[in-house]
Amino acid sequence: MCPLRSNSSMPWIPNGSSRLFERRSFRNLSSVPIQTSPPCLSASCRPTSRGHIRLRSPDPEAHPAITANAYSTNADIEEMLAAGKILRQIMAQPAIAPLVKEELRPGPDVVTDEAMIDDIRSRSGTVYHPSCTCRMGPDPASSVVDRGLKVHGVGALRVIDTSAFPNITSGNTNAPAMLMGWMGAEAVLRDAR
Ligand SMILES: Cc1cc2nc3c(=O)[nH]c(=O)nc-3n(C[C@H](O)[C@H](O)[C@H](O)COP(=O)(O)OP(=O)(O)OC[C@H]3O[C@@H](n4cnc5c(N)ncnc54)[C@H](O)[C@@H]3O)c2cc1C
């Protein structure tokens, strides 16, 4: 949300950026001195917006159409707006404010809700956790695989990876992906016995 220029050397390093969905402007951090510019970032760990992934053609080699659909709900926008305000409150606290020389982005002039939302929409990115595109669930209308990770209506086909998560995890996805693999492998072995 708001990279800052600090008054002293600080050990934080700006995050890299991912671009699953297009930004209206690219966040160029290369002009920001790394040692002196701690980023304060907010992340929506439980987004309510839902994207989709669709086949473009019967050709299995053809890339699918991926629509992240980020910020398509007011709840997600309101959450990030509140987070941006809280970040500024935190950085204004007496314990940390003396260390901060200036807010670089979006900058002190960006104060109205409208301007902050515009900034959120233009500079946000995703972290590396796309998941749930073949989500697990009992209803074939709203899910792809059943609780045994079998594709609804296709007896001998399983999906065993993060795409089968019923919902995205709040934390990082690698450990749950390993658990999914472990439990899926056990289910395959169970069926084979
Ligand atoms: C840059 C980056 C950094 C990350 N950092 C972290 C982190 O710090 N902590 C964390 O917890 N998570 C992190 N993640 C997320 C984590 O790596 C993933 O959630 C996890 O690897 C997902 O596991 P998966 O098995 O679902 O998919 P993948 O690990 O993507 O595995 C899919 C496999 O399927 C193979 N494959 C694809 N298509 C085919 C095909 N047609 N035929 C055969 N094989 C195919 C691919 O080659 C790949 O080996 C990061 C992800 C990225 C991209």
The ligand as a Tripos MOL2 file, in Angstrom:
@<TRIPOS>MOLECULE
LIG
   53    58     1     0     0
SMALL
NO_CHARGES

@<TRIPOS>ATOM
      1 C1          7.0940  -17.7080   -6.9940 C.3       1 LIG1
      2 C2          6.2790  -18.4660   -5.9790 C.ar      1 LIG1
      3 C3          6.6060  -18.3490   -4.6470 C.ar      1 LIG1
      4 C4          5.8720  -19.0610   -3.6900 C.ar      1 LIG1
      5 N1          6.2310  -18.9500   -2.3720 N.ar      1 LIG1
      6 C5          5.5800  -19.6890   -1.4510 C.ar      1 LIG1
      7 C6          5.9910  -19.6660   -0.0930 C.ar      1 LIG1
      8 O1          6.9540  -18.9790    0.2880 O.2       1 LIG1
      9 N2          5.3010  -20.4110    0.8110 N.ar      1 LIG1
     10 C7          4.2330  -21.1860    0.4370 C.ar      1 LIG1
     11 O2          3.6430  -21.8680    1.3030 O.2       1 LIG1
     12 N3          3.8080  -21.2050   -0.8450 N.ar      1 LIG1
     13 C8          4.4730  -20.4950   -1.7940 C.ar      1 LIG1
     14 N4          4.0640  -20.5360   -3.1010 N.ar      1 LIG1
     15 C9          2.8670  -21.3060   -3.4310 C.3       1 LIG1
     16 C10         3.1540  -22.7920   -3.5680 C.3       1 LIG1
     17 O3          4.3620  -22.9920   -4.2900 O.3       1 LIG1
     18 C11         1.9690  -23.4350   -4.3080 C.3       1 LIG1
     19 O4          0.7590  -23.1750   -3.6060 O.3       1 LIG1
     20 C12         2.1340  -24.9320   -4.4270 C.3       1 LIG1
     21 O5          3.3310  -25.2770   -5.0600 O.3       1 LIG1
     22 C13         0.9550  -25.4760   -5.2250 C.3       1 LIG1
     23 O6          1.1200  -26.8660   -5.3840 O.3       1 LIG1
     24 P1          0.3640  -27.6310   -6.5310 P.3       1 LIG1
     25 O7          0.7590  -29.0600   -6.3930 O.co2     1 LIG1
     26 O8         -1.0880  -27.2840   -6.4470 O.co2     1 LIG1
     27 O9          0.8830  -26.9880   -7.9080 O.3       1 LIG1
     28 P2          2.3640  -26.9510   -8.5060 P.3       1 LIG1
     29 O10         3.4140  -26.9310   -7.4340 O.co2     1 LIG1
     30 O11         2.3250  -25.8380   -9.5000 O.co2     1 LIG1
     31 O12         2.4890  -28.3400   -9.2530 O.3       1 LIG1
     32 C14         1.8270  -28.5990  -10.4860 C.3       1 LIG1
     33 C15         2.6850  -29.6070  -11.2250 C.3       1 LIG1
     34 O13         1.9390  -30.0750  -12.3470 O.3       1 LIG1
     35 C16         2.8300  -30.1230  -13.4310 C.3       1 LIG1
     36 N5          1.9950  -30.0390  -14.6310 N.ar      1 LIG1
     37 C17         1.3250  -28.9840  -15.1240 C.ar      1 LIG1
     38 N6          0.6600  -29.3020  -16.2270 N.ar      1 LIG1
     39 C18         0.9000  -30.5960  -16.4540 C.ar      1 LIG1
     40 C19         0.4870  -31.5210  -17.4500 C.ar      1 LIG1
     41 N7         -0.3280  -31.1570  -18.4620 N.pl3     1 LIG1
     42 N8          0.9330  -32.7980  -17.3780 N.ar      1 LIG1
     43 C20         1.7420  -33.1860  -16.3540 C.ar      1 LIG1
     44 N9          2.1670  -32.3580  -15.3830 N.ar      1 LIG1
     45 C21         1.7500  -31.0880  -15.4470 C.ar      1 LIG1
     46 C22         3.7630  -28.9460  -13.2560 C.3       1 LIG1
     47 O14         4.9330  -29.1310  -13.9870 O.3       1 LIG1
     48 C23         3.9830  -28.9960  -11.7360 C.3       1 LIG1
     49 O15         5.0660  -29.8370  -11.3890 O.3       1 LIG1
     50 C24         4.7900  -19.8620   -4.0750 C.ar      1 LIG1
     51 C25         4.4560  -19.9680   -5.4430 C.ar      1 LIG1
     52 C26         5.2040  -19.2880   -6.3770 C.ar      1 LIG1
     53 C27         4.8440  -19.4320   -7.8390 C.3       1 LIG1
@<TRIPOS>BOND
     1     1     2 1
     2     2     3 ar
     3     2    52 ar
     4     3     4 ar
     5     4     5 ar
     6     4    50 ar
     7     5     6 ar
     8     6     7 ar
     9     6    13 1
    10     7     8 2
    11     7     9 ar
    12     9    10 ar
    13    10    11 2
    14    10    12 ar
    15    12    13 ar
    16    13    14 ar
    17    14    15 1
    18    14    50 ar
    19    15    16 1
    20    16    17 1
    21    16    18 1
    22    18    19 1
    23    18    20 1
    24    20    21 1
    25    20    22 1
    26    22    23 1
    27    23    24 1
    28    24    25 2
    29    24    26 1
    30    24    27 1
    31    27    28 1
    32    28    29 2
    33    28    30 1
    34    28    31 1
    35    31    32 1
    36    32    33 1
    37    33    34 1
    38    33    48 1
    39    34    35 1
    40    35    36 1
    41    35    46 1
    42    36    37 ar
    43    36    45 ar
    44    37    38 ar
    45    38    39 ar
    46    39    40 ar
    47    39    45 ar
    48    40    41 1
    49    40    42 ar
    50    42    43 ar
    51    43    44 ar
    52    44    45 ar
    53    46    47 1
    54    46    48 1
    55    48    49 1
    56    50    51 ar
    57    51    52 ar
    58    52    53 1
@<TRIPOS>SUBSTRUCTURE
     1 LIG1         1 GROUP 0 **** ****
